[in-house]
Amino acid sequence: MFASPSMPVEFDLQRWLASSGASDLEESVASSSKSDAGSNVSDVGVRRAVFLDVRSEKAFEERRLEHSANVPLGSLDRNGHVLPPRSTPFVLIADPESCDDVCAQLERFSGDFKGVSWNVTAAFAGDDSFFDACAESGKTLLKVSSGRVDARDRLRLWDPSPELYRWLPQVERALGAVAGETSGATCVDLGSGAGRDAVWAASRGWHVIAIDNDAKGLDRCAALAERHGVSSMVTTLKLDLTKTSSDDVFSAISAVHSGKVSVVYAVRYLHKPLVRDLSHLMPPKSAVLWFHFMRGCENTSVGRPTKDRDLLESSELRDAFDSWTLLVDNVVQLPDGRPVSEFAALKE
Protein backbone atom coordinates (compact mmCIF):
# COMPACT_ATOMS: atom_id res chain seq x y z
CA MET A 1 0.00 0.00 0.00
CA PHE A 2 1.19 3.48 -0.87
CA ALA A 3 1.83 5.60 2.21
CA SER A 4 1.67 9.37 2.48
CA PRO A 5 4.26 11.24 4.57
CA SER A 6 2.09 11.48 7.68
CA MET A 7 -0.24 8.47 7.68
CA PRO A 8 -1.35 5.38 5.71
CA VAL A 9 -3.90 5.90 2.99
CA GLU A 10 -7.41 4.68 3.87
CA PHE A 11 -9.49 2.88 1.25
CA ASP A 12 -12.60 2.12 3.34
CA LEU A 13 -15.09 5.01 3.40
CA GLN A 14 -16.78 4.14 6.70
CA ARG A 15 -13.51 3.55 8.47
CA TRP A 16 -12.17 6.83 7.09
CA LEU A 17 -15.25 8.73 8.28
CA ALA A 18 -14.56 7.48 11.80
CA SER A 19 -10.96 8.66 11.67
CA SER A 20 -9.48 11.89 13.00
CA GLY A 21 -8.38 12.78 9.47
CA ALA A 22 -11.99 13.00 8.29
CA SER A 23 -12.89 15.08 11.34
CA ASP A 24 -10.07 17.51 10.58
CA LEU A 25 -11.26 17.92 6.99
CA GLU A 26 -14.85 18.43 8.15
CA GLU A 27 -13.63 21.24 10.41
CA SER A 28 -11.85 22.74 7.41
CA VAL A 29 -15.10 22.68 5.44
CA ALA A 30 -16.98 24.28 8.34
CA SER A 31 -14.37 27.06 8.59
CA SER A 32 -14.62 27.69 4.86
CA SER A 33 -18.41 28.00 5.09
CA LYS A 34 -18.09 30.55 7.88
CA SER A 35 -15.63 32.62 5.83
CA ASP A 36 -18.12 32.66 2.95
CA ALA A 37 -20.53 34.41 5.28
CA GLY A 38 -17.91 37.12 5.84
CA SER A 39 -16.95 36.23 9.41
CA ASN A 40 -13.28 36.09 8.50
CA VAL A 41 -12.22 38.61 5.87
CA SER A 42 -8.79 36.96 5.58
CA ASP A 43 -10.41 33.89 4.02
CA VAL A 44 -12.28 35.78 1.30
CA GLY A 45 -11.10 34.56 -2.08
CA VAL A 46 -11.00 31.23 -3.87
CA ARG A 47 -12.26 28.64 -1.36
CA ARG A 48 -10.35 25.45 -0.61
CA ALA A 49 -11.33 21.94 -1.70
CA VAL A 50 -10.61 18.85 0.37
CA PHE A 51 -11.17 16.27 -2.39
CA LEU A 52 -9.22 15.92 -5.64
CA ASP A 53 -11.49 14.32 -8.24
CA VAL A 54 -9.51 12.99 -11.22
CA ARG A 55 -12.49 11.76 -13.24
CA SER A 56 -13.45 13.36 -16.54
CA GLU A 57 -15.12 16.78 -16.60
CA LYS A 58 -18.31 15.13 -17.87
CA ALA A 59 -18.40 12.64 -14.99
CA PHE A 60 -17.63 15.43 -12.51
CA GLU A 61 -20.62 17.46 -13.75
CA GLU A 62 -22.94 14.47 -13.57
CA ARG A 63 -22.16 13.71 -9.93
CA ARG A 64 -19.55 15.09 -7.56
CA LEU A 65 -18.82 15.98 -3.98
CA GLU A 66 -19.56 19.63 -3.26
CA HIS A 67 -16.17 20.18 -1.60
CA SER A 68 -14.09 18.77 -4.46
CA ALA A 69 -11.93 20.13 -7.26
CA ASN A 70 -11.64 18.44 -10.63
CA VAL A 71 -8.31 17.82 -12.37
CA PRO A 72 -8.81 14.98 -14.89
CA LEU A 73 -6.26 12.19 -14.63
CA GLY A 74 -4.85 12.82 -18.10
CA SER A 75 -4.07 16.46 -17.31
CA LEU A 76 -2.28 15.96 -13.98
CA ASP A 77 1.23 16.11 -15.44
CA ARG A 78 0.72 19.60 -16.86
CA ASN A 79 -1.26 20.88 -13.89
CA GLY A 80 1.07 20.29 -10.98
CA HIS A 81 0.73 23.94 -9.96
CA VAL A 82 -2.98 23.45 -9.11
CA LEU A 83 -2.28 20.61 -6.66
CA PRO A 84 -2.05 21.17 -2.89
CA PRO A 85 1.19 21.88 -1.04
CA ARG A 86 2.89 18.59 -0.13
CA SER A 87 1.99 18.88 3.56
CA THR A 88 -1.72 19.64 3.05
CA PRO A 89 -3.96 16.57 3.48
CA PHE A 90 -6.52 15.76 0.82
CA VAL A 91 -8.61 12.83 -0.41
CA LEU A 92 -8.35 11.31 -3.89
CA ILE A 93 -11.47 10.38 -5.82
CA ALA A 94 -10.12 8.06 -8.50
CA ASP A 95 -11.48 7.54 -12.01
CA PRO A 96 -13.27 4.15 -12.23
CA GLU A 97 -13.18 4.37 -16.04
CA SER A 98 -9.38 4.43 -16.13
CA CYS A 99 -7.43 1.29 -17.00
CA ASP A 100 -5.45 1.98 -13.81
CA ASP A 101 -7.03 0.95 -10.52
CA VAL A 102 -7.17 3.18 -7.44
CA CYS A 103 -3.74 2.12 -6.21
CA ALA A 104 -2.13 2.78 -9.58
CA GLN A 105 -3.72 6.24 -9.76
CA LEU A 106 -2.62 6.89 -6.20
CA GLU A 107 0.95 6.05 -7.14
CA ARG A 108 1.08 9.24 -9.21
CA PHE A 109 1.18 11.14 -5.91
CA SER A 110 3.99 9.12 -4.37
CA GLY A 111 6.59 11.74 -5.26
CA ASP A 112 7.50 14.64 -7.50
CA PHE A 113 10.84 15.16 -9.23
CA LYS A 114 12.40 15.82 -5.81
CA GLY A 115 10.94 12.61 -4.38
CA VAL A 116 8.51 14.49 -2.12
CA SER A 117 5.10 12.83 -1.89
CA TRP A 118 1.70 14.45 -1.45
CA ASN A 119 -0.30 13.97 1.73
CA VAL A 120 -3.16 11.78 0.44
CA THR A 121 -5.08 10.51 3.47
CA ALA A 122 -7.73 8.43 1.67
CA ALA A 123 -8.55 7.23 -1.83
CA PHE A 124 -11.84 5.98 -3.25
CA ALA A 125 -13.10 4.95 -6.68
CA GLY A 126 -15.61 7.57 -7.84
CA ASP A 127 -18.31 5.11 -8.92
CA ASP A 128 -22.06 5.05 -8.28
CA SER A 129 -21.73 3.02 -5.09
CA PHE A 130 -19.31 5.58 -3.65
CA PHE A 131 -21.59 8.56 -4.34
CA ASP A 132 -24.63 6.62 -3.09
CA ALA A 133 -22.80 5.94 0.17
CA CYS A 134 -21.80 9.61 0.44
CA ALA A 135 -25.38 10.79 -0.11
CA GLU A 136 -26.70 8.33 2.49
CA SER A 137 -24.10 9.35 5.09
CA GLY A 138 -25.75 12.70 5.83
CA LYS A 139 -22.31 14.23 6.34
CA THR A 140 -21.78 17.86 5.29
CA LEU A 141 -18.32 16.84 4.16
CA LEU A 142 -19.82 14.33 1.71
CA LYS A 143 -22.63 16.41 0.24
CA VAL A 144 -23.28 15.29 -3.35
CA SER A 145 -24.00 17.82 -6.11
CA SER A 146 -24.41 17.83 -9.88
CA GLY A 147 -24.40 20.27 -12.78
CA ARG A 148 -21.85 22.54 -14.36
CA VAL A 149 -19.66 24.49 -11.94
CA ASP A 150 -19.32 28.20 -12.67
CA ALA A 151 -15.66 29.20 -12.93
CA ARG A 152 -15.99 31.68 -10.03
CA ASP A 153 -17.32 28.83 -7.85
CA ARG A 154 -14.51 26.38 -8.56
CA LEU A 155 -12.63 25.39 -5.44
CA ARG A 156 -8.85 25.37 -5.15
CA LEU A 157 -6.46 22.70 -3.95
CA TRP A 158 -3.50 25.07 -4.31
CA ASP A 159 -2.54 27.70 -1.77
CA PRO A 160 -1.43 31.30 -2.16
CA SER A 161 1.79 32.06 -0.33
CA PRO A 162 1.13 32.06 3.43
CA GLU A 163 2.74 35.46 3.90
CA LEU A 164 0.54 37.13 1.30
CA TYR A 165 -2.52 35.30 2.66
CA ARG A 166 -1.72 36.68 6.09
CA TRP A 167 -0.79 40.26 5.20
CA LEU A 168 -2.75 41.36 2.12
CA PRO A 169 -6.04 41.49 4.10
CA GLN A 170 -4.34 43.66 6.73
CA VAL A 171 -3.00 45.98 4.03
CA GLU A 172 -6.50 46.17 2.54
CA ARG A 173 -7.88 47.28 5.87
CA ALA A 174 -5.09 49.82 6.32
CA LEU A 175 -5.77 51.26 2.85
CA GLY A 176 -9.51 51.35 3.49
CA ALA A 177 -10.26 48.63 0.94
CA VAL A 178 -12.61 45.78 1.73
CA ALA A 179 -11.93 42.34 0.28
CA GLY A 180 -14.15 41.84 -2.73
CA GLU A 181 -14.91 45.59 -2.90
CA THR A 182 -11.60 47.07 -4.02
CA SER A 183 -13.37 48.90 -6.87
CA GLY A 184 -10.82 47.93 -9.49
CA ALA A 185 -7.82 48.90 -7.38
CA THR A 186 -4.61 47.56 -8.88
CA CYS A 187 -1.82 45.51 -7.39
CA VAL A 188 1.37 44.35 -9.08
CA ASP A 189 2.75 40.84 -8.58
CA LEU A 190 6.51 40.86 -9.22
CA GLY A 191 7.85 37.46 -10.28
CA SER A 192 4.35 36.00 -10.49
CA GLY A 193 5.33 32.49 -11.62
CA ALA A 194 2.34 30.18 -12.14
CA GLY A 195 -0.03 32.82 -10.76
CA ARG A 196 -1.49 31.36 -7.56
CA ASP A 197 -0.97 34.61 -5.64
CA ALA A 198 -2.25 36.69 -8.55
CA VAL A 199 -5.43 34.64 -8.93
CA TRP A 200 -6.09 34.65 -5.19
CA ALA A 201 -5.67 38.44 -5.03
CA ALA A 202 -7.92 38.85 -8.09
CA SER A 203 -10.60 36.71 -6.45
CA ARG A 204 -10.59 39.25 -3.60
CA GLY A 205 -11.43 42.06 -6.03
CA TRP A 206 -8.01 43.36 -7.08
CA HIS A 207 -6.99 43.97 -10.65
CA VAL A 208 -3.60 42.23 -10.77
CA ILE A 209 -0.69 42.93 -13.11
CA ALA A 210 1.30 39.69 -13.06
CA ILE A 211 4.89 40.31 -14.17
CA ASP A 212 7.39 37.61 -14.99
CA ASN A 213 10.08 36.87 -17.58
CA ASP A 214 8.94 33.24 -17.99
CA ALA A 215 6.38 32.95 -20.79
CA LYS A 216 5.32 29.44 -19.71
CA GLY A 217 4.72 30.64 -16.17
CA LEU A 218 2.59 33.52 -17.45
CA ASP A 219 0.60 31.08 -19.61
CA ARG A 220 -0.09 29.01 -16.49
CA CYS A 221 -1.09 32.17 -14.64
CA ALA A 222 -3.55 33.12 -17.40
CA ALA A 223 -4.97 29.59 -17.49
CA LEU A 224 -5.41 29.54 -13.71
CA ALA A 225 -7.18 32.91 -13.86
CA GLU A 226 -9.51 31.53 -16.53
CA ARG A 227 -10.11 28.36 -14.50
CA HIS A 228 -11.35 30.45 -11.57
CA GLY A 229 -13.25 33.05 -13.57
CA VAL A 230 -11.00 36.05 -12.96
CA SER A 231 -9.41 36.45 -16.40
CA SER A 232 -10.72 40.00 -16.64
CA MET A 233 -8.97 40.82 -13.36
CA VAL A 234 -5.51 39.44 -14.20
CA THR A 235 -3.22 40.98 -16.82
CA THR A 236 0.03 39.19 -17.56
CA LEU A 237 3.10 41.18 -18.55
CA LYS A 238 6.30 39.56 -19.82
CA LEU A 239 9.16 41.69 -18.62
CA ASP A 240 12.75 41.10 -17.55
CA LEU A 241 12.94 43.31 -14.49
CA THR A 242 16.71 42.93 -14.27
CA LYS A 243 17.11 44.54 -17.70
CA THR A 244 14.41 47.19 -17.37
CA SER A 245 14.73 50.46 -15.49
CA SER A 246 12.26 51.06 -12.69
CA ASP A 247 10.71 53.99 -14.57
CA ASP A 248 10.24 51.78 -17.64
CA VAL A 249 8.66 49.07 -15.49
CA PHE A 250 5.97 51.51 -14.36
CA SER A 251 5.57 52.81 -17.91
CA ALA A 252 4.96 49.23 -19.07
CA ILE A 253 2.41 48.75 -16.30
CA SER A 254 0.61 51.96 -17.32
CA ALA A 255 0.56 50.77 -20.93
CA VAL A 256 -1.47 47.66 -20.05
CA HIS A 257 -3.61 49.13 -17.26
CA SER A 258 -4.42 52.74 -16.50
CA GLY A 259 -5.52 52.32 -12.89
CA LYS A 260 -3.57 53.58 -9.90
CA VAL A 261 -1.16 51.00 -8.49
CA SER A 262 -2.13 50.69 -4.83
CA VAL A 263 -0.07 47.62 -3.88
CA VAL A 264 3.15 46.04 -5.09
CA TYR A 265 4.09 42.65 -3.69
CA ALA A 266 6.81 40.10 -4.29
CA VAL A 267 7.09 36.53 -3.04
CA ARG A 268 10.49 34.82 -3.43
CA TYR A 269 11.58 37.43 -5.93
CA LEU A 270 14.19 40.15 -5.51
CA HIS A 271 15.63 42.90 -7.70
CA LYS A 272 17.28 45.37 -5.35
CA PRO A 273 17.35 48.44 -7.64
CA LEU A 274 13.57 48.19 -8.04
CA VAL A 275 13.13 47.80 -4.28
CA ARG A 276 15.02 51.02 -3.68
CA ASP A 277 13.09 52.93 -6.36
CA LEU A 278 9.62 51.87 -5.20
CA SER A 279 9.78 54.30 -2.30
CA HIS A 280 9.45 57.30 -4.63
CA LEU A 281 7.66 55.62 -7.55
CA MET A 282 4.62 54.51 -5.54
CA PRO A 283 1.81 57.05 -5.07
CA PRO A 284 0.42 58.16 -1.69
CA LYS A 285 -2.03 55.72 -0.04
CA SER A 286 -0.20 52.69 -1.36
CA ALA A 287 1.64 49.70 0.08
CA VAL A 288 4.56 47.38 -0.58
CA LEU A 289 4.74 43.78 0.65
CA TRP A 290 7.98 41.81 0.23
CA PHE A 291 8.57 38.22 1.24
CA HIS A 292 12.00 36.97 0.21
CA PHE A 293 15.04 34.99 1.34
CA MET A 294 17.25 36.57 4.00
CA ARG A 295 20.95 36.33 4.66
CA GLY A 296 21.45 33.02 6.44
CA CYS A 297 19.83 30.83 3.77
CA GLU A 298 23.31 29.86 2.62
CA ASN A 299 23.98 28.33 6.05
CA THR A 300 20.94 26.02 6.06
CA SER A 301 20.84 22.44 4.81
CA VAL A 302 19.24 23.71 1.60
CA GLY A 303 22.18 26.08 1.18
CA ARG A 304 20.66 28.50 -1.30
CA PRO A 305 20.35 31.17 -2.51
CA THR A 306 23.93 32.27 -1.89
CA LYS A 307 24.57 35.34 -4.05
CA ASP A 308 24.40 38.78 -2.44
CA ARG A 309 21.97 40.01 -5.08
CA ASP A 310 19.54 37.22 -4.15
CA LEU A 311 19.62 37.73 -0.37
CA LEU A 312 18.08 40.46 1.76
CA GLU A 313 20.20 41.84 4.56
CA SER A 314 18.88 42.65 8.01
CA SER A 315 17.01 46.02 7.96
CA GLU A 316 17.53 46.40 4.19
CA LEU A 317 13.83 46.75 3.46
CA ARG A 318 13.24 48.96 6.49
CA ASP A 319 15.99 51.31 5.32
CA ALA A 320 14.60 51.41 1.77
CA PHE A 321 11.19 52.50 3.09
CA ASP A 322 12.37 54.52 6.08
CA SER A 323 9.78 57.26 5.54
CA TRP A 324 6.87 54.79 5.26
CA THR A 325 4.69 53.37 8.04
CA LEU A 326 5.70 49.82 8.86
CA LEU A 327 3.00 47.21 9.32
CA VAL A 328 5.44 44.36 9.81
CA ASP A 329 9.20 43.81 9.52
CA ASN A 330 9.91 40.30 10.74
CA VAL A 331 11.93 37.27 9.74
CA VAL A 332 10.11 33.94 9.58
CA GLN A 333 11.35 30.47 8.72
CA LEU A 334 10.14 28.29 5.89
CA PRO A 335 9.50 24.60 6.74
CA ASP A 336 12.93 23.82 5.25
CA GLY A 337 14.59 26.18 7.76
CA ARG A 338 15.43 29.07 5.45
CA PRO A 339 14.78 32.57 6.81
CA VAL A 340 12.51 34.87 4.78
CA SER A 341 11.39 38.46 5.21
CA GLU A 342 7.88 39.28 6.29
CA PHE A 343 7.63 42.94 5.34
CA ALA A 344 4.74 45.30 4.67
CA ALA A 345 4.78 49.09 4.67
CA LEU A 346 2.33 51.91 3.85
CA LYS A 347 2.99 55.21 2.13
CA GLU A 348 0.69 57.69 3.83
TORLUM-202140 format. One record per residue (C-alpha): residue in one letter; x negated, y, z. Coordinates in steps of 0.02 Angstrom, whole numbers, padded with zeros to 5 digits, always signed. Example, Ala and Ser with C-alpha at 12.3 -4.5 7.8 and 13.67 -1.06 7.14 Angstrom:
<pts>
A-00615-00225+00390 S-00684-00053+00357 
</pts>
This chain:
<pts>
M+00000+00000+00000 F-00059+00174-00043 A-00091+00280+00111 S-00084+00469+00124 P-00213+00562+00228 S-00105+00574+00384 M+00012+00423+00384 P+00068+00269+00286 V+00195+00295+00149 E+00370+00234+00193 F+00475+00144+00062 D+00630+00106+00167 L+00755+00250+00170 Q+00839+00207+00335 R+00675+00178+00423 W+00608+00341+00355 L+00763+00436+00414 A+00728+00374+00590 S+00548+00433+00583 S+00474+00595+00650 G+00419+00639+00473 A+00600+00650+00414 S+00644+00754+00567 D+00504+00876+00529 L+00563+00896+00349 E+00742+00922+00408 E+00681+01062+00521 S+00592+01137+00371 V+00755+01134+00272 A+00849+01214+00417 S+00718+01353+00430 S+00731+01384+00243 S+00920+01400+00255 K+00904+01528+00394 S+00782+01631+00292 D+00906+01633+00147 A+01026+01721+00264 G+00896+01856+00292 S+00848+01812+00470 N+00664+01805+00425 V+00611+01930+00294 S+00440+01848+00279 D+00521+01695+00201 V+00614+01789+00065 G+00555+01728-00104 V+00550+01562-00193 R+00613+01432-00068 R+00518+01272-00031 A+00567+01097-00085 V+00531+00943+00018 F+00558+00814-00120 L+00461+00796-00282 D+00574+00716-00412 V+00476+00649-00561 R+00625+00588-00662 S+00672+00668-00827 E+00756+00839-00830 K+00916+00756-00893 A+00920+00632-00750 F+00882+00772-00626 E+01031+00873-00687 E+01147+00723-00679 R+01108+00685-00497 R+00977+00754-00378 L+00941+00799-00199 E+00978+00981-00163 H+00809+01009-00080 S+00704+00938-00223 A+00596+01007-00363 N+00582+00922-00532 V+00416+00891-00618 P+00441+00749-00744 L+00313+00610-00732 G+00242+00641-00905 S+00203+00823-00866 L+00114+00798-00699 D-00061+00805-00772 R-00036+00980-00843 N+00063+01044-00694 G-00053+01014-00549 H-00036+01197-00498 V+00149+01172-00455 L+00114+01030-00333 P+00102+01058-00145 P-00060+01094-00052 R-00145+00929-00007 S-00099+00944+00178 T+00086+00982+00152 P+00198+00828+00174 F+00326+00788+00041 V+00430+00641-00020 L+00417+00566-00194 I+00573+00519-00291 A+00506+00403-00425 D+00574+00377-00601 P+00663+00208-00612 E+00659+00219-00802 S+00469+00222-00806 C+00371+00064-00850 D+00272+00099-00691 D+00351+00047-00526 V+00359+00159-00372 C+00187+00106-00310 A+00106+00139-00479 Q+00186+00312-00488 L+00131+00345-00310 E-00047+00302-00357 R-00054+00462-00460 F-00059+00557-00296 S-00200+00456-00218 G-00330+00587-00263 D-00375+00732-00375 F-00542+00758-00462 K-00620+00791-00291 G-00547+00630-00219 V-00426+00724-00106 S-00255+00641-00095 W-00085+00722-00072 N+00015+00698+00086 V+00158+00589+00022 T+00254+00526+00173 A+00387+00422+00084 A+00427+00361-00092 F+00592+00299-00163 A+00655+00247-00334 G+00781+00378-00392 D+00916+00255-00446 D+01103+00253-00414 S+01087+00151-00255 F+00966+00279-00182 F+01079+00428-00217 D+01231+00331-00154 A+01140+00297+00009 C+01090+00480+00022 A+01269+00539-00005 E+01335+00417+00125 S+01205+00467+00254 G+01288+00635+00291 K+01115+00711+00317 T+01089+00893+00265 L+00916+00842+00208 L+00991+00716+00085 K+01132+00820+00012 V+01164+00764-00168 S+01200+00891-00306 S+01220+00891-00494 G+01220+01014-00639 R+01093+01127-00718 V+00983+01225-00597 D+00966+01410-00634 A+00783+01460-00646 R+00799+01584-00501 D+00866+01442-00392 R+00725+01319-00428 L+00631+01269-00272 R+00443+01268-00258 L+00323+01135-00198 W+00175+01253-00216 D+00127+01385-00088 P+00071+01565-00108 S-00090+01603-00017 P-00056+01603+00172 E-00137+01773+00195 L-00027+01857+00065 Y+00126+01765+00133 R+00086+01834+00305 W+00039+02013+00260 L+00138+02068+00106 P+00302+02075+00205 Q+00217+02183+00336 V+00150+02299+00202 E+00325+02309+00127 R+00394+02364+00294 A+00254+02491+00316 L+00289+02563+00143 G+00475+02567+00174 A+00513+02432+00047 V+00630+02289+00086 A+00597+02117+00014 G+00707+02092-00137 E+00745+02280-00145 T+00580+02353-00201 S+00668+02445-00343 G+00541+02396-00474 A+00391+02445-00369 T+00230+02378-00444 C+00091+02276-00369 V-00069+02217-00454 D-00138+02042-00429 L-00326+02043-00461 G-00393+01873-00514 S-00217+01800-00525 G-00266+01625-00581 A-00117+01509-00607 G+00001+01641-00538 R+00074+01568-00378 D+00049+01731-00282 A+00113+01835-00427 V+00272+01732-00446 W+00304+01732-00259 A+00284+01922-00252 A+00396+01942-00405 S+00530+01836-00322 R+00529+01963-00180 G+00572+02103-00302 W+00400+02168-00354 H+00349+02198-00532 V+00180+02111-00538 I+00034+02146-00655 A-00065+01984-00653 I-00244+02016-00709 D-00369+01880-00750 N-00504+01843-00879 D-00447+01662-00899 A-00319+01648-01039 K-00266+01472-00986 G-00236+01532-00809 L-00130+01676-00873 D-00030+01554-00981 R+00005+01451-00825 C+00055+01608-00732 A+00177+01656-00870 A+00248+01479-00875 L+00271+01477-00686 A+00359+01645-00693 E+00476+01576-00827 R+00506+01418-00725 H+00567+01523-00579 G+00662+01652-00679 V+00550+01803-00648 S+00470+01822-00820 S+00536+02000-00832 M+00449+02041-00668 V+00276+01972-00710 T+00161+02049-00841 T-00002+01959-00878 L-00155+02059-00927 K-00315+01978-00991 L-00458+02085-00931 D-00637+02055-00878 L-00647+02166-00725 T-00836+02146-00714 K-00855+02227-00885 T-00721+02359-00869 S-00736+02523-00775 S-00613+02553-00634 D-00535+02699-00729 D-00512+02589-00882 V-00433+02454-00775 F-00299+02575-00718 S-00278+02640-00895 A-00248+02461-00953 I-00120+02438-00815 S-00031+02598-00866 A-00028+02538-01046 V+00074+02383-01002 H+00181+02456-00863 S+00221+02637-00825 G+00276+02616-00645 K+00178+02679-00495 V+00058+02550-00425 S+00107+02534-00242 V+00004+02381-00194 V-00157+02302-00255 Y-00204+02132-00185 A-00341+02005-00215 V-00354+01826-00152 R-00524+01741-00172 Y-00579+01872-00297 L-00709+02008-00276 H-00782+02145-00385 K-00864+02268-00267 P-00868+02422-00382 L-00678+02410-00402 V-00657+02390-00214 R-00751+02551-00184 D-00654+02646-00318 L-00481+02593-00260 S-00489+02715-00115 H-00473+02865-00231 L-00383+02781-00377 M-00231+02725-00277 P-00091+02852-00253 P-00021+02908-00085 K+00101+02786-00002 S+00010+02634-00068 A-00082+02485+00004 V-00228+02369-00029 L-00237+02189+00032 W-00399+02091+00012 F-00429+01911+00062 H-00600+01849+00011 F-00752+01750+00067 M-00862+01828+00200 R-01047+01817+00233 G-01072+01651+00322 C-00991+01542+00188 E-01165+01493+00131 N-01199+01417+00303 T-01047+01301+00303 S-01042+01122+00241 V-00962+01185+00080 G-01109+01304+00059 R-01033+01425-00065 P-01017+01558-00126 T-01196+01613-00094 K-01228+01767-00202 D-01220+01939-00122 R-01098+02001-00254 D-00977+01861-00208 L-00981+01887-00019 L-00904+02023+00088 E-01010+02092+00228 S-00944+02133+00401 S-00851+02301+00398 E-00877+02320+00209 L-00691+02337+00173 R-00662+02448+00324 D-00800+02565+00266 A-00730+02570+00089 F-00560+02625+00155 D-00619+02726+00304 S-00489+02863+00277 W-00344+02740+00263 T-00234+02669+00402 L-00285+02491+00443 L-00150+02360+00466 V-00272+02218+00491 D-00460+02190+00476 N-00496+02015+00537 V-00597+01863+00487 V-00506+01697+00479 Q-00567+01523+00436 L-00507+01414+00295 P-00475+01230+00337 D-00647+01191+00262 G-00729+01309+00388 R-00771+01453+00272 P-00739+01629+00340 V-00626+01743+00239 S-00570+01923+00261 E-00394+01964+00315 F-00382+02147+00267 A-00237+02265+00234 A-00239+02455+00234 L-00117+02595+00193 K-00150+02760+00106 E-00034+02884+00192 
</pts>
